[in-house]
Amino acid sequence: MRHPVSRTALVAIGGNALVLDGEAGSIPRQQERAAAFAEQVADLAADGWVVLVTHGNGPRVGFILRPGGAGRA
């Protein structure tokens, strides 16, 4: 019996994908990049891929909280 081949993609999106070196990294710009990634992931899923998405958001959370002074000791 032949089993169908499963196509699985692991998409790892890190902070450096959302904010490029030397960029101010505004929240709207990060949202634009995240939306573009989401479209690409949706395209994979529509083509029959099983898609796993992960993101190490620690640096991004720190970036977002920094202007408000959150997290200061």
Secondary structure as UniProt FT lines:
FT   STRAND          8..14
FT   HELIX           15..18
FT   TURN            21..22
FT   HELIX           27..46
FT   TURN            47..48
FT   STRAND          50..56
FT   HELIX           58..65
FT   HELIX           66..68
FT   TURN            69..71
//
